[in-house]
Amino acid sequence: MKKALRVFLLVFCIAALLAPQASALVPYTTYTYDIDGRFVESPHAYVPDTSFDSEDLGLAVPMSAPTDIISDEGDNLYIADPVNHRFLVLNPDYTLNRVVSNFLNDQGVPDNFNQPRGLFVNEDEIFLCDTENNRIVVFDKTVDETGKVTKVAFDRIIVQPESTAFAEGATYKPIACSVDTAGRIYVVSSTTNQGIISMNNDGAFLGFLGAQKSAPSAWDVFWRMFQTREQREQLTSLVPTEYNNIAIDASGFIYATISSLDSGKAADAISSKSTAGTYAPVKKLNAEGTDVMLRTGFWPPSGEVTVVQYNAIGRGAKTGISTIVDVALGEAGMWTIVDASRQRMYTYDSKGNLLYIFGDNGPQLGNNNIITSICYQKDKFITLDKASSSFTIYKRTAYGEDLTAAIRNVEDRNYDQSANYWRKVLLRNSNFDEAYIGIADSYYRAGDYEQAQEFYAAAYDADGYSKTYAKMRKAWIEDYIILIPIVIVVVVLACSKFFAYANKVNVAGQVMKEKRTFKEATLYGFHVIFHPFDGFWDLKHEKRGNMKAGIFFVALTIVAFIYNGIGKSFWYDPYNEGISMVAQFTGVLVPFALFVVANWCLTTLFEGEGSFKDIVLATCYSVLPLPMMMIPATILTHVLTLDESAIITLITSVGWVWTCFLLFFGVMVTHDYSFSKNILTVLGTLVGMVVIMFLALLFSGLFTKIVSFVVNIYTELSLRV
């Protein structure tokens, strides 16, 4: 027992000593974001393996601020070294293959590079963006049976394309390029803001792709009308911004990045979870230059989700949107962008779902100082650090392998196999929503819809839940088809009987009475909404309604809003964040009170015949269509799928339009206005509502300051006494 105890204590001590060392091997935290924008820690998908600098490569002249790194099919690496006017070719084992700094051009004359910043490599050729020489230099490459580069020979020079589409006096500074399988060349020029330049294999200009939209403010547009020509030319906010990097996939889709975005609008696009690409820092362009990127994740693929994000080890904070400087394309439709302001990599799948975020700023192995380029090398990931003139190799972990295998099988439509890998992912990361969706898809295709719904719900996947419900509804209809016409007939008959009864009561109530019962006044509301002209007339002159019924209609409207907030089905409200009862009450009562007060103030000045009570009563009866439409629409969310949501929208819209219609004619009849005068009155009422709200906010602000002033004086006097 003593020996066993000693062995146990020894093992425990060794484990305790090794634990902090093991965790220190990875100096950053891998994480994702949930639907609410909360930081969710994740297992590492990539961990740093080793780093190489000029000394490791045996370079006689060290690298200085390299700008681009790329790998080819044989895992050879190519690095652009602009300060030294050259590019490097490395073997798959990261040993130096050759340094290319000069060549004999097509005239047989020795030629040199001038600050080349970008590279693209395919199976046979190397394209170098010779930036300050305003050209692209193409080399043929030869590889042996192992894929190692054995020869790099000059082929041709592609100069600036000639076209009237270029702005007058425009310069050409190629900094990145890509070539598709048809030989078309796509070039990013740092001085061109008209989009990506498209050329054929000989350099003939084909056009611009994906021109960025300008983002002028309303003030810029207004002020532009009064500016001189020189001032307008200096208004940079009206000028489209330029791309900074580019990559192309096997299908010819272009991934282009941009960092010079309007930070405010880009941040708004992230916070609003916009699926549009107008202010996105990365776009996926087709051959026509249209952005076809899918953005179906919780957050659009724009890098950092939060505006303020502390780094993994708690040093300081980085604010603002991500500064995206490069994009790398991996296997199975996965792709990664790099944030140069945070030194972090953000990896997404083909649908724009965030898979993981890794990396950080710092001197440790795995962290970087200034990342300028990234690339994949099969299952490895590589970052190029401009500040340290080095590159770091990251190895994929077992978690990363399972995640990649799951996505690969999804892309290949091997859904059963992908589900097995998704389960492995969940064993390591139970907070990963994409894994739940993958398993749910497997159950869905197997016909186990209840299990599929359970997993879709765990990932808040409303679309998946809805399509699963559609299958279950179809099966239910096939089993109980006879019940559907019976339910429809019962509902129609019940509505018909109710309206017939209401009409009977309203006809009987046409006689003059000093006082109406609550039932008579309430049922009279259904006469008003279908016959507004004589309905509002009798409401005012024959006292067919009363305030109790009016208050009931307003209360019913509040109930309808509350039910709409908490009673919708999961697929229409997957997050079910709850509602504020105060917000629901004020959301109905404040606009109601503003309309009544503004209308009363205005009509007393313009010969309105209705009293304050008449206005209140007419407004109360006008809101009846809202609960009439909203409550059934909310109930129908449990019957209709998301594909049928247009019906819900139509029903709700009818309620709002109907209410606005009644308010308009209620004001007209109550005050005995002509149609044209009533239009001006309603518009004036809306303006009056805005003015009252402004004055109320101003008064509340002043009152708060006065109270604060008095409290401060009292505190000061009490301390002195």
N, C-alpha and C positions, 0 to 999 in steps of 0.2 A: 504493500500500500504506500509506503514511504517513497519507494522508487517511482511508482506510478504518479504520485503527487509531484515529485520533483520534475519528472518529464513534462507533466501538464503545465507547471509553472514556467519551465524553460520555453515551451512552445508558446505560451501566452506572452512572455516577455519579448520573444523574437517577433511575434505578430504585431505587438504594440510598437516595437521599434521600426518595423518595416512599413506600417500603415501610413504614417505621414510622408515617408519617402516615396511610396507608390503614388500617393495623391499629388505629390509635388512634381511628378513627371509630366503632368498635364496642367499648365499654369492658367488655364482658362476654364470657364464653365460653359458646357453645351446646354442649350435651352431652346424653347419655343415659346409661343404665346397662345393663351387660350382665347375663347370667344370674347371675353371681357377685357382683353389686353393685359392680362396678368402674366408675369414671368413664371414659366413652368420649366423646372430643371429637367434635363434629359440625359440619358447615357451618352457617352462620347461616341460619335460616328467616325470621327477621325482623331488620331493622336499623333503628335509630332514624333518623327523618327530621327532625322538628322538634318544638318544644315551645311551648305557649301558656300564658301567665299572664294575670292581670287587666289588665295594661298592654297586652298584645298585643290583648286583646279590647276595649279602650277602655272598661272599666267605671269609672263614677264612684265606686262603692263596691266595693273589691276583694273578690274571693272570699276566704273564710276557712274553712279546713278543710272543703272539699267532701267529700261522702260517697258520691255515686253518679253514674255516667255511663252513658248508654245511647244507642243510635242507632236510627233507624227505617228503613223501607224506602227512603226518599228520601235517606238518608245525613245527615239532620239529627241534631244532637247535643243532648242534654238533660242538664243538670247540676244536682244537688240541692246547694244552698248553705244548710245549716241555720242557721249562725251569723247570717246576714243574713236568714233567714226568707223564702227565695225559691227559685225555680228559673230556670235560664237556658235559652234556646233558641238554638242556633247553626246557621248555615247549613252546607251541605256543605263550603264552602271555609273553615270555622272563623271566619267573621266573626259578630259578634253580631247575632242576629235580634230578640230581645226579652228583657226581664226581667219575670218574673211574680212579684209580691210581694203582690198583693191582688186581690180580686174582689168582685162583688156576689153574695151567696148567694141561695138559693131564696126567702128572705123579702124580697129586694130591699135588704138591709142590707149595707153595706161590711164585708168580712171579711178577715182576715189569717191567714197561716200562723204556726206556732210550731215552729221547728226541724224542717222536713221533711227526712227522711233517705233516702227511697227513691223510685224512679220506675219506671213501666212504660209503654211506648208501643206501641200497635198502629196499624193503618191509619187509624183514625178518632178515637181517644181517647188522652188522657194521664191516667194514674193517679198521683197524688202521695200518698205516705204522710206525712200531716201528723202527725208522731209525737207531739209534746207536746200537740196538740189531740185526740189519741185518735180519729183519723178518717182516712178516705181521701177526697180531693177529686178529682173526675173532671172533665176538661175535654174539650170537642170541639175538634178541630183541623181546619183547612182548609189544603189545599196547592194550589199552582198546577200547571200542566202540567209544570213542571220538577221538581216534588217539594218545592219550597221552601214552608215554612210561612208562610201569609199571615194566619191568624187563630187565636187561642186563646180560646175562650169557655167560661165556666163551665157545667157541665151538672148535676151533682148531688153530694151529700155522702153517703158511706157511713159510718155510725157503727158503734160496737162492736156486733156481733151479740148478740142476746139468746138465752141457752140455759142450762139447768141443768147442761150439761156443763162449763161454766167453774167453776173453783174459787171458793169463797166469798171475796169481797173481792178477786178478781183484777183487775188493771189491764190496759189494752189499749194497747200501744205499737207500732203498726205501723212497721216499719223497711224492709220489702221486700215487694213483691207481684208477682204475675204473673196474666195472664188468658188462658184458653184460647179456642179458636175458638167454643165454645158459650156463652161469656160467663161461665163460672164463675170466681170470683176466689179466688186462693190468697194468703194473707197470712202473713208471718212477724212475730210480735210478740215484742219483746225480753223481755217479762215472762211469756211463755206457754211452758211446758215440756211441754205435752200434745201437741205436734205442730204441723203447719201448719194454719191455720184455713182451711176451705173454705166459701165463700158463693156464693149465686147472684148474678145481676147486680144485684138490688135490695138485696143485703146480708143476706138471710135465711141463717141459719146452717145449714150442711149437715153439718158434722162435722169431726173432726181427722184429718189424714193423717200417717202415718209417725212416730208417737210414738217418741222415742228410748228404748231400753232402759236401765234403771239399771244401774250396775256396782258393787254392794256387794261388799266382800271377805267371806271366810268369817268373819273376826273381827267385822265389822259385823253380820252376820246373827246370830251367837251373842250378841254383847253387846246387841243390840236387845231380846232376850227379858228382860233385867234392867233396862231403862231406863224412866224415867218418860215420860209423854206429851210433856212439854216437851223432854226430851232427844231423843226420837225425831224430833220436828219439826225439830230442829237438825241431824240427821244428813243432810247434803247428798248424801253418796255414794249414798243410796238414792233420790234424786229424779232423774227423767229430766232431761236437759239440753236446751237449746233450740237451734234453728237460728239462723243469722245472715244468710243470704242465699238467694236463690231465682232460678231462671230456668226457662223453659218452652220446649219445642221445638214444631215444627209438628204433631207427632203427639199433643201433649198430655201428654207425659212431663215430669215436674218434676225438675229438678236442684236439690238443696238442699244447702247447706254448713253445717258446724258446726265450731267451733274449741274448744269446751269439752269435750274428750274426756278420758277417763282415759289419761294419757300412757303409762303402763306397758303397758296392754292394747293401745293403739293401736300402740305400737312393736312389741309381740309379734306383732300381726296383720301388720305389714309384714315383719318378719324371717322369719315362718313362711309368707309368701306366701299369706295367707289369701284365699280368694275370697268369704268371707262379708262382709256389710256392717255387722255389729254395731258395730264400732269404726272404721268408715271415715269420713273427714271430708267425703265427698261421696257422695250417694245419688241414684239415679234412681228416682223413685216413679211407679207407675201410678195410675190413677184410684182404686184401692182403698187406696193408701198402701203398697203392697208394693214393696220395693226390687228392681228388675229389672235393675240395672246388670250388664253383663258385665265380668268381671275376668279375662280370659284371657291377659294379658301376663305377662312374667317377674315383675313386681312389681305389687301392687295399686295402683290409682290413688289415692294418698294424699299426693302431693307428694314431698318428699325421701325418698330410700331409705335413706341413711346417717344414723345418729344424730348423728355429728359431720361437718360438711361445711364445708371452708374455701371462702371466696368466691373468685371467679375471679382476683382480683389478689393473693391471698395475705394479706389483712388479717384477722387474727383467725379466730374460728370461731363457728358457730352450732350449738347442740346441741339435741337433742330433736326431736319430731315437728313437721311443718309446721303453721303457724297459717293455716288456709284461711279467707279472708274473702269470697271472691266466685268465681263461676263464669260464664264467657261461652261462648255457643254459636256455633260457626262453621259453615261449609258442610261438606257431605259427612259429616255426623255427627261432625265434630271438635269438641272442646270443651277449654276451658282453665280451670285453677284458679290462684289466686295465693296465694303464701305470704307473708303480711305480715311474718313474722319474718326472712325472707331477701330479700324483694323480688324473688322469682323467679316465673316463669310456667311451668306444666307442662301440656303439650298432649298429648291422647290422642285415639285414634280411637274409633269406636262400640263396639269390642270391649274397650276398656280398655287397649290397647297404648300404651306411652309412645312418643311421636314425637320430642319434643325439649323441652329446658329452656333458657330464656333469661332474661336480666335479672340485676340485682345491686343492691347497696346502694351509693349514692355520689352525688356532685353532678354527674357528667358527664352529657351528653345520652345518654339511653338507660337510665341507672340511676335509681333512685328512692329516696326516704327512707322514706315511709310510704304504701304503696299501699292505697287503700280500695275501689277499684272498677276493673273492666276491661270492655271490650266490643270486639266486632268491628264494623268499618265496611267491609263487603264484603271486599276483599283487604288492608285495613289493620287494625292492632291498636292499641288505645288504652288507656293506663293513666292513672288519676287519682291524683295524689300529694297527700295531705292536708297534709303538712308544708310543701310549697312552694306549695300552692294552684295547681297547674298540671296540665296533662295533656300526655302525650307521644304522638306519632304514630309508629308503626313501619310500615315498608313491607315487603312480602313479597319475598323474593329469588327468583332463578331456581330455586335449590334448593327453596325453599318452594313455588313454583308447580308444579314437577314432582311434589313429594310430594303436594300437594293434588290435582292432576289424577289421580294414580295412585289415591288413596283415593276420589275422586269416581267414577272409572270402576268401581272395585270395588263401591261402593254401587249404581251403576246397572247392575251385572252386565255391563259391557263388559270382560270379563276379558282378551281379547287386546290391547285398547288399553291397559289398565292395565299389562300386562306391559312394554309399550314405555316407559312412564313409569318403572316400577320400575327398568328397566335404566339410564335416565338418572340416577335417584337413586343407583344403585350406582356409577356413574362418579364421582360427587362424594363419596359416602360408602360405602366398601366394608364398613363395620362395621355397617350398618343391617340388622338381622335381618328387619324387616317387608318390606323389598324382596325379600329371598331368598324369603320365604314367598309374596309376590305372584307372583314368577316361577314358583315351584314350582306354585302353583295353576293357572297358565296351562298349564304342561306337563301337569299332571294332567288337565285338561279336554280337552287335545289327545290324550291317550292315551299320551304318552311318559313312562311311569312310572319308568324308570330315571333320566332327567334330573330328574324331579320329586323323587325320593328324594334325589338329590344336593343339591338346593337346600333341601329340608326339613331335611336333616342339617346344612347350614351354619347354619341358624337354630335348631337344637335343637328343631324342631317335631315332637314325638313323635306327636301326633294326626294330623298330615298324613302323616308317614312311615307310620304304621300303616294309614291308609285306602288309601295307595298300595300297600302290601304286600298288603292284602286284594284289590285288583284283580289284582295279579300272581299271587297264590295262586289266585284263581279261574281265571285263564287257564291256569295250570299244571295245575290239577285237570281242566279240560276236555280238556287234551292227554294227561294220564296218569291218567285215571280208573281204569284197571284196576289200577294199582299200589297204590292206597289199600287195597282189601280184602286184597291180598296182604300188605302191610306189617302191617296189623292182625292178620291170621291168624298171621303169623310171630311177632309180639310176644307174642300170647296163648299160642301154643304154647310159645315159649321160657320164658315165666313158668310155664306149667303144668308143663313138664318139670323146671324148676329146683325148684319146690316139691314135686313128686313125688319127686325125688331127695333133697331135704332130709328129707322125711318118711320115706323109706326108711332113711336114715342114722340118724335119730332113733329109729325103731322098733328098729333093730338095736342101738342104744346103751342100750336099757332094761336090759340086764344090768349087774350091779354090776362096776365097774372101779375100780382104785386111781388110775388116771391116764387122762385123756381127751386125745386128740390135738387139735391146733389146729383141724383141719377139723371134728371132731365137736362141739367146744365152740362153734365159730362157727355151724354149721348148727343147733345147738340153740336159738340165739337166735330163729329163726323159729318154733320150737315155743312158746317163751315168749310171744311177742307175740300168738299166736293162742289159746293156752291158758294164761292167766296164773296161774290158781290152782294147778293141778298142776305148771305150768312152774316157778314160783318155789319151790314145795315141793321138787321134785326138784333144783333148782339149789342149794338149801341142804343138803338131807339126803342126796341121792345123788350130789352133786358132778358134775352133768351138764355144768357149765360150768367155765371157769377164767379166771384173771386176764388171760391173754394175749388171749383172745377179747374180754373186757370192754374192755381197752385199745384193741383194734382198733375196736370199735364207737364209742368216744369219738373216736378219731382220724378215723374215717369221718364222724362228725358235724361235726368241725372242717373237714374237706375239703368237706363239703356247704355249710357256711356260706361258706367261701372261694369256692367255685364260684358260689354264689348272688350273691355280691358282685361278681364279675368276669365271669360267664358269661351274664348276661341279654342279650337282644336290645336293639338300639338304642332301639326304641320303648318298651321297659320301663325302660331306663336310658340316656336320651339324653346325659346329661352325663358318664357314665363317669369319675367322679373318682377311681376306684381305691379300694383298701381298705388298711387297716393290718393286716398279718399278726399283729402283737402284739394288736391289738384283737379279731381273730377268735379267737385262742387264748384270751385272757382272757375273752371273751364266752361261751365254752363252759366253760372249766375253773373259773372263779371261781364261777358259780352251782352247778356240780357239786360243788365242794369245800365250799361253804357248806351245801348241802343235806345232804351226807354227815355233816359235822361236827356240824351242828345236830341232825340226827336221832339221831346216836349219843349226844350229850350228853343229849338229852331221854329217849331210851328206856332208858338205863342207870339213870335215876331212876324210871322207871315200868315196871319189870319186863319190859323188852323181851328177847326170847330171841335176837335176832340179834347177832352180833359185829360189830366194825367192818368186817372183811373181807366179811361177809355183806351188810352195807349197801352197801358199795362195789360188790360184784358185782351186786346186784339193781339198783342205779342204772345201772350200765354197760349192762346188758341192756335197761333200760327206754327208753334213748334211741335204740334201733334204728329206730323208725318215723320219726324226724326225717330221717335221710339217705334212707330209703326213699321219702319223699314229696317232700323238697326238691329232690333231684337231678332226678327226672322233671319236677317243676314248673318248674325252671330251663330244662330242655331244651325244654319246651312254650312258653316265651316266644318261641322262634324259630319257632313254628308258629301260635300263636294271636294275634289282634289285641287291641288295647286294649279293644274292645267285648266281647271274650270273656274279659277278665281275671278275671271272677268264678270261672271254672274254676280258674285258678291259685290264687286265694285259697282256694277250697274245698279243693284238694289240700293246700296248706300247712297250713290249719287242721286238717284231719284228722290230719296228722302231729303237731301240737302237742297236740290233744285226746287222741290215742292214747297219746302219751308220758305225759301227766298221768294218764291212766287207769292205765297200767302202774305208774307211781311210787306211786300210791295203793295199789293192790293188792299191789305188791311189798313196801311197808312192812307192810301188814296180814299177809301170809303169813310174811314173814321174822321178825316179832316175835310171831306167833300172837296178834294182837289181835282183839277183836270189831269189828264194823263201826262202832259208835258210838264206841268208844275210839280207833279208828284215825282217825276224823274229827278228834277233839281233838288227836291226836298230830301229824297233818299240819298243822293250823292252828298248833300250838305250834312245829313245825319252821320254818314260814314266819316266825313272830315271832322265833324264835331266829336265823334268817338275818339279819334286820334288826339285831338286837342285836349279833351278831358283826361285821357290817359297820361299825356305829357305833363299836364298841370299837376296831376296826382303824384306822379313820380318826382316832379320838382319839389312839391310841397313835402313829400315824405323825406326826401333828401335833406331839405332845409331843417325840417323838424328834428331829424336824427342828429344833425350838427348842433342844433340849439341844445338838445338834451345832453349831448356829449360835452358841450361847453359849460353848461350848468353843473354837471357832475364833476367836471375837472375843477371848477372854481370851489365847489363845496369840499372836494377832497383836499385842495390846497389850503383852504381856510381851516379845515378840521385838523390838518397836520400842524399848522402854525399855532393854533390855539392850544 
